[in-house]
């Protein structure tokens, strides 16, 4: 499979140089969503956003599952606990990112350097042994079951599609350019090129060494673990490299934790996602997006048993959709702007769009039955969801707009005060009601004749001349007679607003609420969606 590896490495270079131009043209981030939306139209932009958001969720799930697989390769007895291990790593990443961008960057930088050093040692020692002729086949493992079929074009394409997982992550830098130090675009481009150089070196190095040491994919051990064991044995160096691999794979999910919330905030500012996703927390992190990503990734890890072999078929489709749309958008932008050397840029992006489009078709066809159909179905569903949210916000704007309105003076309305007895909280509410309107009615529901008689007697002294309505309740229900009375009052005077004042006493301690009924809360909920009714609480604070 070395030729396939070379093809993938070449494709990686093409995409990297294409995204180099994307970063320079869009230094404020947004990646494929912004490029496709501004140059191809709203619908392609939403498709790119949906594909990327799904891909980021899968990036977290796959990266963590792969990191746990590195652990269970070294400690096979932990296989049964991989879901718990995965959720534990997910919790650590979530907490780290909720602490803020700078803190998470410091937390995750050291493991990256350790991994690069470990991989460098693995490739150098392994390469030396190959050139020295000191190569022996890796110990036999239980290989993944293979179909009993001769080598065919479809199997080659399937192998190519599996290898294309190495291309995921390239788009992350273009989506998160604002996170870099000034000048952001220049530092992002340098990071992209350095990342591609390291990725190609590691990818091709592992591919060549795996071929030389006759490594085959296994169900209970990763290729890196087999290669590591074949080169260094089962000593301390083996466990150090496995630990470094675990750390970098788990922390690869941190890219998604940075870019999913940022992309969601951009889409939310364009009013295609709930606006809460555009809000930053007190540590300048998009906390809502981080929590949402962690929730969806956790569901995937549990639903797929933390198994990378079941998750990977879902993984690549979204990122190749965004690759293709982004590069196609850059071709349109180059032709429209016609800046210096625009033709060269258009050719590079055009070649990239064509290649990634072909890979997209290959991945969709070869992985469709293995789970890619889920992403094929989810992307249009997400686009419809985006459009529904945008339509809602547009309708809200239209209904709140003052352009077609003229100022009017509101008439003094009716005030209704539901009471459950006569006490200080009720008297305070009545005093407040007199400041609002001259038409005030207190309403009491008769569920106990003796209690009703006491209310009538006290009302003469404390009612201050306000009209008291006693409502009959044959079935001892308080809510139904009250709501029916308010509805009839609204029908009698549809031109004026009704204010329902709720006398509420507030206990001194939070747990005291458990000792009292929450009838005022029920009334608020029942009246919330009535157009002409305003519900106001008048609190009376009790002492400890």
Phi, psi and omega per residue, in radians:
X1 nan 0.152 3.121
X2 -1.039 -0.715 3.086
X3 -1.026 -0.683 3.099
X4 -1.116 -0.680 3.097
X5 -1.066 -0.698 3.117
X6 -1.133 -0.701 3.107
X7 -1.086 -0.758 -3.141
X8 -1.131 -0.713 3.114
X9 -1.096 -0.726 3.087
X10 -1.101 -0.731 3.096
X11 -1.091 -0.648 3.107
X12 -1.063 -0.727 3.115
X13 -1.125 -0.753 -3.137
X14 -1.068 -0.801 -3.127
X15 -1.141 -0.682 -3.132
X16 -1.082 -0.814 3.140
X17 -1.181 -0.543 3.083
X18 -1.179 -0.781 -3.129
X19 -1.262 -0.351 3.029
X20 -1.042 -0.708 3.110
X21 -1.253 -0.587 3.106
X22 -1.102 -0.748 3.136
X23 -1.100 -0.743 3.140
X24 -1.143 -0.616 -3.099
X25 -1.427 -0.466 -3.093
X26 -2.256 1.271 -3.086
X27 -1.259 -0.144 -3.122
X28 -1.641 0.129 3.057
X29 1.499 -3.035 -3.119
X30 1.816 -0.472 3.021
X31 0.951 -2.361 -3.043
X32 -1.040 -0.578 -3.136
X33 -1.083 -0.847 -3.137
X34 -1.197 -0.768 -3.093
X35 -1.091 -0.881 -3.116
X36 -1.171 -0.708 -3.111
X37 -1.136 -0.725 -3.083
X38 -1.376 -0.456 -3.018
X39 -1.944 -0.466 -3.117
X40 -1.918 -0.333 3.141
X41 2.169 2.950 -3.067
X42 -1.115 -0.793 -3.077
X43 -1.069 -0.863 3.073
X44 -1.037 -0.615 3.093
X45 -1.100 -0.736 3.123
X46 -1.190 -0.633 3.083
X47 -1.089 -0.764 3.112
X48 -1.093 -0.737 3.130
X49 -1.097 -0.789 3.139
X50 -1.082 -0.774 -3.133
X51 -1.094 -0.747 -3.114
X52 -1.195 -0.740 -3.141
X53 -1.078 -0.740 3.084
X54 -1.118 -0.705 -3.119
X55 -1.139 -0.629 3.130
X56 -1.173 -0.685 3.085
X57 -1.074 -0.775 -3.141
X58 -1.196 -0.575 3.087
X59 -1.032 -0.773 3.117
X60 -1.087 -0.848 -3.088
X61 -1.120 -0.812 -3.089
X62 -1.194 -0.745 -3.116
X63 -1.094 -0.785 3.140
X64 -1.174 -0.743 3.119
X65 -1.079 -0.686 3.118
X66 -1.181 -0.669 3.080
X67 -1.089 -0.727 3.102
X68 -1.166 -0.609 3.090
X69 -1.083 -0.603 3.076
X70 -1.131 -0.620 3.103
X71 -1.210 -0.839 -3.082
X72 -1.230 -0.324 3.022
X73 -1.182 -0.646 3.115
X74 -1.437 -0.524 -3.129
X75 -2.245 1.408 -3.050
X76 -1.013 -0.451 -3.120
X77 -1.181 -0.219 3.126
X78 -1.578 0.082 -3.109
X79 -0.965 -0.701 -3.079
X80 -1.195 -0.327 -3.080
X81 -1.782 0.289 -3.012
X82 -1.172 -0.523 3.111
X83 -1.177 -0.785 3.122
X84 -1.102 -0.724 3.093
X85 -1.075 -0.742 -3.135
X86 -1.088 -0.787 -3.136
X87 -1.171 -0.572 3.086
X88 -1.125 -0.815 3.093
X89 -1.094 -0.678 3.117
X90 -1.073 -0.717 3.122
X91 -1.125 -0.710 3.135
X92 -1.097 -0.789 3.132
X93 -1.101 -0.727 -3.123
X94 -1.099 -0.816 3.139
X95 -1.112 -0.754 3.133
X96 -1.040 -0.735 -3.130
X97 -1.318 -0.508 3.075
X98 -1.180 -0.350 3.106
X99 -1.321 -0.207 3.059
X100 2.109 2.842 -3.045
X101 -1.128 -0.843 -3.069
X102 -1.143 -0.772 -3.112
X103 -1.105 -0.742 -3.126
X104 -1.156 -0.633 3.118
X105 -1.097 -0.763 3.110
X106 -1.137 -0.651 -3.092
X107 -1.161 -0.606 -2.987
X108 -1.775 -0.008 -3.074
X109 -1.341 -0.749 -3.080
X110 -1.032 -0.820 3.118
X111 -1.027 -0.520 3.114
X112 -1.118 -0.799 3.129
X113 -1.151 -0.655 3.116
X114 -1.107 -0.737 -3.135
X115 -1.133 -0.768 3.140
X116 -1.072 -0.686 3.099
X117 -1.149 -0.728 -3.128
X118 -1.141 -0.770 3.132
X119 -1.164 -0.647 3.082
X120 -1.054 -0.755 3.112
X121 -1.118 -0.747 -3.141
X122 -1.062 -0.815 -3.100
X123 -1.215 -0.702 -3.122
X124 -1.167 -0.837 -3.141
X125 -1.156 -0.738 3.116
X126 -1.106 -0.759 3.100
X127 -1.094 -0.695 3.119
X128 -1.086 -0.747 -3.127
X129 -1.156 -0.618 3.100
X130 -1.121 -0.839 -3.113
X131 -1.200 -0.501 3.126
X132 -1.447 -0.125 3.139
X133 1.358 0.244 -3.130
X134 -1.678 1.002 -3.085
X135 -2.005 2.278 3.028
X136 -2.247 2.645 -3.109
X137 -1.075 2.549 3.123
X138 -1.137 2.658 3.091
X139 -0.977 2.541 -3.100
X140 -1.151 2.429 3.072
X141 -2.270 2.928 3.095
X142 -1.356 1.777 -3.063
X143 -1.228 2.740 3.059
X144 -1.091 2.511 -3.135
X145 -1.109 2.339 3.140
X146 -1.953 2.589 3.128
X147 -1.241 2.420 3.137
X148 -1.405 1.321 -3.104
X149 -2.543 2.571 3.116
X150 -1.171 2.788 3.118
X151 -1.058 2.240 -3.091
X152 -2.367 2.985 3.087
X153 -1.020 -0.703 -3.120
X154 -1.101 -0.729 3.131
X155 -1.163 -0.652 3.074
X156 -1.111 -0.774 3.114
X157 -1.101 -0.653 3.124
X158 -1.142 -0.725 3.078
X159 -1.101 -0.703 3.094
X160 -1.089 -0.745 3.127
X161 -1.092 -0.709 3.099
X162 -1.085 -0.727 -3.130
X163 -1.188 -0.406 -3.098
X164 -1.223 -0.089 3.011
X165 -1.056 -0.413 3.127
X166 -1.130 -0.316 -3.084
X167 -1.481 -0.292 -3.107
X168 -1.199 2.497 -3.129
X169 1.858 -0.354 3.141
X170 -1.083 -0.660 -3.063
X171 -1.257 -0.286 -3.025
X172 -1.090 -0.633 -3.093
X173 -1.159 -0.721 -3.137
X174 -1.155 -0.458 3.114
X175 -1.379 -0.395 -3.033
X176 -2.081 0.565 -3.125
X177 -0.976 -0.730 -3.115
X178 -1.041 -0.294 -3.122
X179 -1.354 -0.208 -3.126
X180 -1.456 2.797 3.081
X181 -1.263 2.639 3.100
X182 -1.111 2.536 -0.173
X183 -1.266 2.132 -2.965
X184 -1.046 -0.821 -3.071
X185 -1.091 -0.750 -3.113
X186 -1.108 -0.785 3.136
X187 -1.180 -0.612 3.117
X188 -1.155 -0.717 3.123
X189 -1.130 -0.763 3.113
X190 -1.078 -0.719 3.119
X191 -1.120 -0.742 3.133
X192 -1.043 -0.828 -3.114
X193 -1.148 -0.701 3.102
X194 -1.136 -0.720 3.129
X195 -1.095 -0.748 -3.138
X196 -1.126 -0.721 3.132
X197 -1.065 -0.796 3.127
X198 -1.150 -0.719 -3.105
X199 -1.126 -0.783 -3.134
X200 -1.140 -0.736 3.135
X201 -1.068 -0.812 -3.140
X202 -1.177 -0.761 -3.084
X203 -1.116 -0.881 -3.118
X204 -1.219 -0.637 3.114
X205 -1.079 -0.833 3.132
X206 -1.139 -0.703 -3.139
X207 -1.062 -0.825 -3.118
X208 -1.174 -0.741 3.135
X209 -1.180 -0.660 3.106
X210 -1.080 -0.671 3.090
X211 -1.171 -0.734 -3.110
X212 -1.168 -0.650 -3.112
X213 -1.629 0.134 3.081
X214 0.996 0.810 3.112
X215 -1.406 2.385 3.061
X216 -2.151 2.550 3.109
X217 -1.009 2.441 -3.103
X218 -2.261 2.747 -3.115
X219 -1.427 -0.390 -3.050
X220 -2.045 0.083 -3.138
X221 -2.694 2.400 -3.121
X222 -1.318 2.821 3.112
X223 -1.093 -0.732 3.124
X224 -1.052 -0.733 -3.139
X225 -1.124 -0.757 3.113
X226 -1.085 -0.778 3.139
X227 -1.128 -0.749 3.118
X228 -1.054 -0.772 -3.132
X229 -1.182 -0.643 -3.139
X230 -1.188 -0.546 -3.087
X231 -1.541 -0.781 -3.022
X232 -1.918 -0.072 -3.072
X233 1.345 -2.756 -3.090
X234 -1.916 0.533 -3.119
X235 -1.546 -2.874 -3.094
X236 -1.049 -0.629 -3.128
X237 -1.101 -0.693 3.106
X238 -0.996 -0.850 -3.093
X239 -1.203 -0.559 3.090
X240 -1.129 -0.781 -3.136
X241 -1.181 -0.662 3.096
X242 -1.122 -0.675 3.106
X243 -1.142 -0.747 3.117
X244 -1.119 -0.675 3.106
X245 -1.124 -0.753 3.097
X246 -1.028 -0.821 -3.102
X247 -1.071 -0.803 -3.059
X248 -1.236 -0.614 3.118
X249 -1.194 -0.745 3.109
X250 -1.145 -0.731 -3.103
X251 -1.327 -0.241 3.005
X252 -1.058 -0.478 3.082
X253 -1.156 -0.344 -3.138
X254 -1.121 -0.467 3.060
X255 -1.034 -0.793 3.123
X256 -1.170 -0.616 3.113
X257 -1.157 -0.447 3.075
X258 -1.444 -0.706 -2.963
X259 -1.619 -0.554 3.090
X260 -1.050 -0.912 3.128
X261 -1.093 -0.623 -3.121
X262 -1.200 -0.787 3.099
X263 -1.128 -0.731 3.109
X264 -1.061 -0.639 3.129
X265 -1.185 -0.656 3.112
X266 -1.151 -0.783 3.118
X267 -1.128 -0.656 3.122
X268 -1.169 -0.660 3.103
X269 -1.150 -0.484 3.038
X270 -1.453 0.026 3.012
X271 1.236 0.630 3.026
X272 -1.932 -0.045 3.013
X273 -2.372 2.789 3.121
X274 -0.925 2.387 -3.024
X275 -1.147 -0.280 3.092
X276 -1.080 -0.448 -3.128
X277 -1.288 -0.205 3.107
X278 -1.585 -0.090 -3.088
X279 -1.505 2.376 3.061
X280 -1.685 2.557 3.098
X281 -1.392 -3.033 -3.070
X282 -1.236 -0.230 3.072
X283 -1.848 0.405 3.091
X284 1.055 0.486 3.024
X285 -1.900 2.578 3.099
X286 -1.405 1.428 -2.962
X287 -1.055 -0.710 -3.112
X288 -1.104 -0.731 3.108
X289 -1.142 -0.679 3.123
X290 -1.094 -0.796 -3.133
X291 -1.160 -0.677 3.123
X292 -1.131 -0.750 3.099
X293 -1.074 -0.792 -3.139
X294 -1.075 -0.689 3.138
X295 -1.088 -0.880 -3.101
X296 -1.151 -0.708 3.122
X297 -1.119 -0.686 3.103
X298 -1.097 -0.707 3.102
X299 -1.079 -0.739 3.118
X300 -1.113 -0.772 -3.118
X301 -1.083 -0.729 3.127
X302 -1.251 -0.774 -3.085
X303 -1.120 -0.588 -3.124
X304 -1.822 0.241 3.036
X305 1.144 0.362 -3.128
X306 1.096 0.456 -3.066
X307 -1.728 2.036 -3.121
X308 -1.123 -0.594 -3.106
X309 -1.140 -0.466 3.103
X310 -1.539 -0.449 -3.086
X311 -1.491 -0.611 -3.017
X312 -1.038 -0.674 3.119
X313 -1.008 -0.406 3.108
X314 -1.474 -0.200 -2.780
X315 -1.420 -0.729 -2.868
X316 -1.522 -0.408 -2.976
X317 -1.046 -0.804 -3.081
X318 -1.068 -0.745 -3.069
X319 -1.228 -0.567 3.108
X320 -1.318 -0.468 2.977
X321 -1.083 -0.808 -3.129
X322 -1.200 -0.682 3.063
X323 -0.940 -0.904 -3.038
X324 -1.137 -0.803 -3.116
X325 -1.172 -0.692 -3.133
X326 -1.094 -0.822 -3.089
X327 -1.249 -0.613 3.056
X328 -1.116 -0.679 3.086
X329 -1.123 -0.645 3.111
X330 -1.181 -0.557 3.059
X331 -1.104 -0.795 3.129
X332 -1.103 -0.735 -3.136
X333 -1.105 -0.750 -3.136
X334 -1.089 -0.746 3.135
X335 -1.168 -0.588 -3.113
X336 -1.339 -0.757 -3.079
X337 -1.385 -0.636 3.141
X338 0.889 0.894 3.059
X339 -1.384 3.004 3.122
X340 -0.929 2.372 3.134
X341 1.101 0.486 -3.121
X342 -1.141 -0.583 -3.102
X343 -1.142 -0.716 3.108
X344 -1.069 -0.797 3.128
X345 -1.086 -0.709 -3.141
X346 -1.124 -0.672 3.132
X347 -1.150 -0.797 3.133
X348 -1.043 -0.835 3.139
X349 -1.174 -0.632 3.117
X350 -1.126 -0.763 3.083
X351 -1.083 -0.767 3.125
X352 -1.080 -0.763 3.134
X353 -1.095 -0.710 3.140
X354 -1.133 -0.814 -3.113
X355 -1.130 -0.821 -3.130
X356 -1.194 -0.535 3.049
X357 -1.112 -0.725 3.084
X358 -1.113 -0.772 3.122
X359 -1.097 -0.661 3.106
X360 -1.011 -0.799 3.125
X361 -1.119 -0.756 3.132
X362 -1.043 -0.835 -3.128
X363 -1.098 -0.781 -3.118
X364 -1.075 -0.720 -3.099
X365 -1.280 -0.822 -3.040
X366 -1.319 -0.434 -3.082
X367 -1.892 0.044 -3.043
X368 -1.027 -0.858 -3.098
X369 -1.286 -0.229 -3.118
X370 -1.631 0.035 3.110
X371 2.311 -0.217 3.140
X372 -1.098 -0.388 3.118
X373 -1.059 -0.469 3.125
X374 -1.110 -0.771 3.125
X375 -1.206 -0.678 3.095
X376 -1.015 -0.633 3.131
X377 -1.399 -0.634 -3.044
X378 -1.266 -0.599 -3.082
X379 -1.047 -0.899 3.095
X380 -1.123 -0.556 3.097
X381 -1.126 -0.721 3.105
X382 -1.145 -0.679 3.118
X383 -1.088 -0.743 3.084
X384 -1.093 -0.656 3.098
X385 -1.109 -0.781 3.089
X386 -0.995 -0.832 -3.075
X387 -1.155 -0.628 3.106
X388 -1.132 -0.716 3.110
X389 -1.128 -0.776 3.139
X390 -1.084 -0.698 3.125
X391 -1.109 -0.703 3.114
X392 -1.084 -0.833 -3.130
X393 -1.111 -0.626 3.115
X394 -1.155 -0.705 3.111
X395 -1.159 -0.673 3.098
X396 -1.067 -0.780 3.124
X397 -1.050 -0.758 -3.128
X398 -1.099 -0.690 -3.083
X399 -1.374 -0.407 3.125
X400 -1.621 -0.136 -3.078
X401 -1.159 2.498 3.126
X402 -1.744 0.082 -3.013
X403 -1.076 -0.708 -3.066
X404 -1.724 0.130 -3.104
X405 -1.772 2.720 3.014
X406 -2.080 2.514 -3.124
X407 -1.043 2.369 3.105
X408 -2.279 2.712 3.091
X409 -1.734 2.124 -3.099
X410 -1.287 2.441 3.090
X411 -1.361 2.619 3.093
X412 -1.163 2.281 -2.985
X413 -1.769 -2.961 3.138
X414 -1.627 2.386 3.085
X415 -1.976 2.168 3.097
X416 -1.970 2.246 -3.130
X417 -2.051 1.729 3.048
X418 -1.203 2.334 3.139
X419 -2.242 2.643 3.069
X420 -1.979 0.181 -3.118
X421 2.836 -3.029 3.102
X422 -2.069 1.941 -3.136
X423 -2.653 -3.072 -3.015
X424 -1.077 -0.671 3.137
X425 -1.097 -0.659 3.127
X426 -1.210 -0.764 3.137
X427 -1.070 -0.726 3.107
X428 -1.090 -0.714 3.125
X429 -1.131 -0.661 3.117
X430 -1.166 -0.693 3.082
X431 -1.043 -0.727 3.132
X432 -1.207 -0.645 -3.130
X433 -1.071 -0.614 -3.117
X434 -1.168 -0.356 3.097
X435 -1.405 -0.223 -3.067
X436 -1.712 -0.649 -3.006
X437 -2.784 2.813 3.049
X438 -1.608 -0.262 -3.136
X439 -1.783 1.670 -3.078
X440 -2.138 2.376 3.084
X441 -2.303 2.212 2.994
X442 -1.611 2.437 -3.050
X443 -2.185 2.229 3.122
X444 -2.239 2.319 -3.136
X445 -1.684 2.179 -3.076
X446 -1.461 1.805 3.032
X447 -2.016 -0.132 -3.129
X448 -2.574 1.885 -3.079
X449 -0.957 -0.644 -3.130
X450 -1.150 -0.791 3.127
X451 -1.154 -0.610 3.135
X452 -1.146 -0.693 3.113
X453 -1.094 -0.692 3.112
X454 -1.134 -0.675 3.118
X455 -1.110 -0.778 3.133
X456 -1.036 -0.724 -3.101
X457 -1.159 -0.766 3.139
X458 -1.239 -0.471 -3.068
X459 -1.135 -0.599 3.134
X460 -1.037 -0.566 -3.109
X461 -1.558 -0.662 -2.996
X462 -1.932 -0.050 -3.080
X463 -1.364 -0.236 3.102
X464 0.936 0.618 3.080
X465 1.339 0.084 3.131
X466 -1.346 2.462 -3.105
X467 -1.159 2.290 3.113
X468 -1.940 2.162 3.104
X469 -1.827 2.176 3.073
X470 -1.780 2.071 -3.105
X471 -1.768 2.276 3.104
X472 -1.319 2.566 3.130
X473 -2.471 1.537 -3.081
X474 -1.043 -0.544 -3.085
X475 -1.789 0.315 3.070
X476 1.029 0.505 3.074
X477 -1.677 2.346 3.123
X478 -1.559 -0.695 -3.018
X479 -1.191 -0.839 -3.008
X480 -1.073 -0.852 3.107
X481 -1.080 -0.673 -3.137
X482 -1.131 -0.837 -3.137
X483 -1.124 -0.651 3.116
X484 -1.153 -0.684 3.118
X485 -1.100 -0.779 3.137
X486 -1.113 -0.693 3.141
X487 -1.126 -0.740 3.118
X488 -1.148 -0.659 3.105
X489 -1.126 -0.637 3.114
X490 -1.189 -0.689 3.133
X491 -1.195 -0.603 3.134
X492 -1.202 -0.590 -3.103
X493 -2.317 1.254 -3.089
X494 -1.209 -0.204 -3.072
X495 -1.593 -0.052 -3.137
X496 -2.231 2.702 -3.067
X497 -1.510 2.514 3.108
X498 -1.844 2.245 3.060
X499 -1.887 2.151 3.087
X500 -1.787 1.965 3.127
X501 -1.665 2.155 -3.109
X502 -1.862 1.912 3.039
X503 -1.199 2.172 -3.141
X504 -2.312 2.296 2.990
X505 -1.706 2.413 -3.057
X506 -1.843 2.000 3.128
X507 -1.106 2.748 -3.101
X508 -1.275 -0.518 -3.120
X509 -2.095 2.571 -3.034
X510 -1.066 -0.638 -3.054
X511 -1.306 -0.232 3.073
X512 -1.148 -0.397 3.106
X513 -1.048 -0.516 -3.120
X514 -1.182 -0.299 -3.089
X515 -1.603 -0.009 -3.094
X516 -2.231 2.666 3.092
X517 -1.276 2.806 -3.100
X518 -1.979 0.835 -3.063
X519 -1.128 -0.612 3.119
X520 -1.085 -0.667 3.117
X521 -1.135 -0.674 3.107
X522 -1.150 -0.686 3.119
X523 -1.134 -0.742 3.102
X524 -1.030 -0.784 -3.135
X525 -1.112 -0.681 -3.117
X526 -1.221 -0.509 -3.071
X527 -1.729 -0.033 -3.023
X528 -1.028 -0.665 -3.016
X529 -1.716 0.211 3.052
X530 -1.495 2.187 -2.989
X531 -1.101 -0.709 -2.941
X532 -1.786 0.277 -3.047
X533 -2.090 2.261 3.056
X534 -1.922 2.265 -3.136
X535 -1.912 2.212 -3.113
X536 -2.254 2.361 3.066
X537 -1.661 2.435 3.040
X538 -2.038 1.705 -3.027
X539 -1.366 2.500 3.003
X540 -2.137 1.998 -2.997
X541 -1.524 2.162 3.104
X542 -1.483 2.697 3.104
X543 -1.638 2.705 -3.115
X544 -1.165 nan nan
